[in-house]
Structure formats: C-alpha cells, structure tokens
Amino acid sequence: MTDFTASDAVPAPRKGSLLTQDARTKQRNAKEARFRMMGLVAVTIGVLSLVGLLTSILASGLSSFQQTYVELEVYLDPAKLDKNGNRNPDDIAKVSTFGYTPLIEAAMVAAIERTGVTSDVANAKAAGELISKEAPATLRDFVLANPDRIGETVPFDLLAAGRIDGFFKGRVTMESAALDRNVSPEQLQLAQQLKDAGILTTKFNWAFFTAPDASDTRPEAAGLGVAIIGSAYMMLIVLVLSLPLGVAASIYLEEFAPKNRWTDLIEVNISNLAAVPSIVFGILGLAIFINMVGLPQSAPIVGGLVLTLMTLPTIIIATRAALKSVPPSIRDAALGVGASKMQAIFHHVLPLAMPGILTGAIIGLAQALGETAPLLLIGMVAFVREYPAGPPEGFFDPAAALPVQVYNWTQRGDPAFVERASGAIIVLLVFLVIMNIAAILLRRRFERRW
C-alpha cells in the first residue's frame, strides 16, 4: 500500500477564465516583449551603423570616379621634338618631359585667346599650371608611339591639376586657394571661365581603374591598375593552392583519419589557426618566404602564399562542416550496394557537400582579398609604377594590392588622395559583394535536398 491516493493526483481547479492572464503569464509575456525589443534595437543599431558607414564612404569616394580634363589642340613642334628631322625614335626619346611643357603652355594660351576668355592670369606658366604634371608624360608617350604625327596639331584630353579638379568637386574654395601655394583664386576663376567655354570638362574617370599609382604631386593621375592586377594574381595563387589543399585535408580528417589524440590535436590547432591575427601570418611570411627562401619582397607570389596559409583554416573548417551535413545514410547506402569507401565519398558525399565547400572557399577568398596587415609586413606597401608581367613571370614582379593601396593613399597629405582612397574602398566593397553573391548563387545552384 502507499499513501498516494487518487485525490492527491488531481490538480487544484483553476480559478478564473483561461482568457484572463494571471501574474506569471503577464511576467513571462513581459520578458518576451523586452527580449524582442532588445533584438529590434540591436538590429536597428547595426543597420544604422552600416548605413552611416556606406554613406560616409560614398559621399567622399564617388567623386573619384569623375575627373576634370582639359581639351587642347597641341602643336607637336618639330623644332623641339625632332631637331634633326629624321624621325629617329632614339633621337625623339632623348627629349624629356620638360621639352613638352612649353608645347602645353602654348596650347593653353592659344585656347584662352581663341575662346576670348579674359583673366588676370596673363603668363603662360600660370595658365599651364591648370594642367596636371602628368600631361607632359602623356604627350611624350603619344609622340614615341606615333612619331609620324610630329609637325601636326593633335587634340588631347589632358588631366587638369588636382586643385582645379578639387575646385569643381567642392574640395577647393576661393578662400582655401588664397592660402594655398599650389593654386590662386585667379587661376580658379580662369578655370571656371574655361569650363563655361567648354575647354574644361568633367567626365567618367576610366583611368582610375587602369592607371598606376602616382607621386604626391600628381594625385589626379593616381589609379588602381597595378593594385587590381596584384590582387588578381594573389587571389589566383590562393585559389589554386588553398582550395585543393583545404578540401583534401578536410576529406582525410573527416572520412579517413582515425579518431585519436593526434587527430584531436590537429583539429584543435586548425581551430586555433583560424583565430590567429592576420599580422602573425605576415611575420611568418617575412621570416620564411623572404628571409629563408629568398623570394622577392612586394611580389604577388609571397602575398599569395601568406594569404593561402591564412585562408586554409577557414576552408578546412567550412569543408568539414559541409561533409558532416551529409546524412550517414548516403554513405551507408553507397557501401551497401558495393561501392568502396573512396567511391562513396567522391561519387556521393562530396557532390552533396559541394555547395558548402564552394561557399566556404569564396568566403575565405573574400576575407583574403580584404587583408592588409600581412601584406604590409612583406613589403607590398612600396610605391609601384610598373605593371607586372603576365603569369607566371608576373607573380615575381613588384605589385600592390587593393587594401594596401587604400592604406597607402590615406597616409599622404593631399586631400585628393583621401578621395582616391574612398574610391578604392568602394571598388574593394564591390568585389567583396560580387564574391558573396557568387557564393549564394553557387549554393543555390548545386544544393540538393534529401
């Protein structure tokens, strides 16, 4: 017998209606409402921070995709460019950029006189300062490529000086020009008159994507050409090395490796490597690839190897998670019909895990594309004007990278470089968005449901 009776098991009858909340229900609902409100506030703060960041970058960087040009008709005087008159490329190449500056100044004065613009800027030198210091090099390159055009009057679209370009973008004012030794208010007034006359035009700056970096005195000529090529070379190296190595290591650890203390130690170290600061990989690359192996500094091959080491843990972790997501029944079914373990993995498990593998690989590449710290330590912050050669030789040529180029421009004093840096950030963000969209599309394309 027991003291338990049926009457003891019957709960006490509820007082009141089920439609009326008691004190405990009200307390529980209040906690839920507070939690939902906290989540909504957190999401709102995150969205507002993102909007503020993007607004700041776009406001200061969109102007870098526009550039002011001066449309001039320049007379290529044979007396200055080809004194012997034999059109010998070697003789023409002896004329430095200083020999082209008087031609540009004369063309500028002729344009002012032709349009009837009146200005206090009377001398040719002051008028020529409205044009970028890159213009003589542009003329020289054209003449060396077309020596038969010497003696003709050729139309050119030449870059306007950085201060003139900044004036039309609102970065330079009459008040700031009065305190600036690089431009005067009279020159800004002349520039405005020339713009009204159609001599100065502002249009899309394609050279921002193709031109190399420029010196501190020519910010208007700075571009991302070398940095884009350098980043592309490094991403190619990372893709070729990290994806096969990462997938192979993941398959072995997940499907073939015995479960013992050694594999446990390897798994822990892989997880730890994924959390190591990126600058540590830069120190490792400097010590091994440059000091020990002797690879050249500021070369895409070194940057690619360093970023490969940094990306491998991310790809391994993502690949192992994708392999684990495949149900064990898939393996058992393949083995049950006579397939070997290798066939079961490569013919059934791996195709089903491919969306997760591709997503992890693209996210790892996107992370590597935006890294700056390890590249600074291997010398990719150097000023590089020459384009690297085609692969594989170009992997060993000096080059820059997009995030390092952003860092480099932010360290310079001219405000035009800050504008260029914001524009480079926009380009980098566009690449990252494209890579993330590709990861989503690949996941949807290859995803299979069971």
C-alpha positions, -999 to 999 in steps of 0.1 A, spaced: 0 0 0 10 36 -4 -1 69 10 -7 82 -26 -44 84 -34 -63 95 -65 -74 126 -48 -38 137 -44 -31 135 -81 -59 158 -92 -46 194 -96 -65 222 -79 -91 237 -102 -80 269 -119 -96 300 -107 -108 325 -132 -110 323 -170 -84 310 -194 -88 342 -214 -76 362 -184 -38 363 -178 -25 356 -144 5 372 -128 30 346 -140 17 347 -176 20 385 -176 55 383 -163 65 358 -190 49 378 -218 67 410 -205 100 392 -206 94 381 -241 84 416 -252 115 430 -236 137 405 -254 121 412 -288 126 449 -282 162 444 -274 167 424 -306 149 450 -326 171 477 -311 203 457 -318 193 452 -354 184 489 -358 217 500 -344 235 476 -368 216 488 -398 221 525 -389 258 519 -384 261 502 -418 241 530 -435 263 556 -418 295 539 -429 283 534 -465 270 570 -467 304 583 -454 324 562 -479 301 570 -509 300 607 -501 337 611 -501 346 584 -527 320 587 -556 337 619 -568 369 599 -576 350 582 -605 347 617 -621 377 636 -634 383 671 -649 400 671 -683 414 700 -704 406 697 -742 436 712 -760 449 712 -795 487 708 -791 511 716 -820 539 690 -819 567 713 -829 594 695 -849 620 721 -838 616 709 -802 608 673 -806 628 662 -836 656 687 -843 673 665 -868 641 659 -887 649 622 -893 620 608 -872 645 585 -854 629 570 -823 661 571 -804 666 609 -811 629 616 -802 632 596 -770 660 619 -758 635 647 -754 624 646 -718 590 657 -704 605 691 -698 607 696 -735 569 690 -739 559 715 -712 563 747 -734 541 730 -760 513 725 -735 516 761 -722 515 775 -757 484 754 -765 467 766 -733 474 803 -741 461 797 -776 429 781 -762 424 811 -739 428 836 -767 406 816 -791 377 815 -766 380 852 -757 383 845 -720 397 874 -700 417 867 -669 443 882 -646 464 851 -652 484 865 -681 516 845 -683 518 811 -700 533 793 -669 504 803 -646 479 792 -673 498 759 -678 496 752 -641 459 745 -646 470 712 -663 484 682 -644 521 675 -643 512 642 -659 503 659 -691 539 661 -705 544 624 -700 511 618 -718 523 638 -748 557 621 -748 541 586 -748 519 596 -777 548 610 -797 570 580 -791 542 557 -802 533 579 -832 565 597 -844 549 604 -878 524 628 -861 552 653 -853 545 686 -871 507 682 -867 483 698 -844 467 670 -824 437 672 -800 443 659 -765 423 653 -734 447 662 -706 442 658 -669 435 691 -651 456 698 -620 445 683 -587 435 717 -572 414 725 -603 397 692 -602 391 697 -565 375 731 -572 348 716 -594 342 689 -568 338 713 -539 370 703 -522 388 736 -530 373 770 -525 384 806 -532 391 810 -495 413 780 -493 431 789 -526 441 823 -511 461 803 -485 474 776 -509 507 780 -527 497 755 -554 468 775 -568 455 810 -567 419 824 -567 427 840 -602 435 805 -615 403 792 -602 383 820 -618 401 812 -651 393 775 -647 356 784 -642 356 805 -674 373 778 -693 347 753 -681 319 776 -692 336 779 -726 338 741 -729 376 738 -726 374 721 -693 350 691 -690 343 667 -662 336 631 -672 339 595 -660 374 586 -650 382 553 -666 419 558 -658 411 553 -621 407 516 -629 437 513 -653 463 538 -644 491 530 -619 498 549 -587 512 585 -590 535 607 -569 525 631 -543 525 660 -568 501 643 -592 471 629 -572 448 634 -601 468 608 -621 467 580 -594 449 549 -603 442 513 -592 456 495 -623 487 479 -606 467 472 -574 439 454 -592 464 432 -611 483 424 -580 452 415 -561 440 393 -590 474 375 -591 473 368 -553 437 356 -554 447 332 -583 475 318 -562 453 315 -531 426 297 -551 450 272 -568 467 264 -535 442 267 -507 412 250 -523 428 217 -532 448 215 -500 419 225 -478 394 201 -494 419 172 -493 428 178 -457 391 181 -447 382 148 -465 410 130 -448 403 143 -413 366 138 -416 364 105 -435 397 86 -432 417 97 -402 414 76 -371 400 93 -341 428 95 -316 448 121 -297 468 132 -327 438 140 -349 422 157 -319 454 178 -316 453 187 -353 417 197 -352 423 220 -322 453 236 -339 432 242 -371 406 259 -350 432 280 -332 449 290 -365 415 303 -378 415 328 -348 452 339 -351 455 376 -360 464 381 -396 495 401 -389 511 369 -374 509 353 -408 527 383 -422 555 378 -397 556 341 -407 557 350 -444 585 375 -438 606 350 -419 601 320 -442 593 331 -477 615 362 -478 643 358 -453 648 320 -456 636 311 -492 647 344 -507 615 353 -526 613 390 -537 595 415 -515 563 431 -527 557 402 -551 523 386 -556 538 351 -550 547 360 -514 514 377 -508 496 347 -523 515 322 -501 509 342 -470 471 346 -477 470 309 -485 482 300 -450 457 324 -436 428 310 -457 434 273 -452 419 270 -417 387 288 -429 383 265 -459 391 233 -438 365 242 -412 338 251 -438 345 219 -458 344 197 -427 311 212 -417 297 206 -452 308 170 -451 292 165 -417 259 178 -430 256 149 -455 234 122 -438 252 90 -428 225 71 -447 241 83 -480 274 67 -471 257 35 -458 236 32 -490 266 35 -512 286 10 -492 256 -13 -492 255 -16 -530 291 -25 -532 309 9 -535 343 13 -519 348 40 -493 366 61 -518 338 58 -543 312 65 -517 329 97 -507 338 111 -541 307 99 -560 281 107 -534 292 126 -503 314 152 -520 289 162 -546 263 167 -519 287 188 -498 299 209 -528 276 239 -521 290 243 -486 326 238 -498 323 264 -526 306 288 -502 334 284 -476 361 288 -503 346 320 -517 342 335 -483 378 326 -475 389 343 -507 368 374 -499 385 375 -465 419 372 -480 411 399 -506 405 425 -478 435 417 -457 461 445 -452 483 437 -422 502 407 -436 508 424 -469 524 454 -452 550 432 -435 561 416 -468 567 450 -484 536 454 -506 533 490 -494 561 500 -517 554 526 -544 550 507 -577 545 523 -610 553 495 -634 527 469 -643 536 433 -635 542 410 -665 518 382 -674 518 350 -654 539 332 -643 566 358 -646 543 385 -632 540 365 -599 575 375 -590 573 412 -602 566 440 -577 529 449 -574 505 464 -550 471 452 -536 438 470 -532 437 472 -494 473 482 -493 467 509 -519 439 523 -497 463 524 -467 490 540 -488 467 568 -501 454 576 -466 490 583 -455 495 610 -480 489 647 -473 469 658 -503 431 657 -498 428 643 -534 444 611 -522 418 607 -494 392 609 -522 411 583 -541 413 561 -510 375 563 -505 370 554 -542 393 524 -538 373 512 -508 341 514 -530 359 492 -556 370 468 -530 335 466 -515 321 459 -550 344 430 -554 335 416 -520 298 419 -527 302 401 -560 321 373 -544 295 369 -517 267 370 -543 286 343 -562 287 322 -531 249 324 -526 242 316 -563 266 286 -562 250 273 -531 215 276 -546 227 261 -579 243 230 -565 222 225 -534 204 192 -533 177 183 -508 171 149 -493 
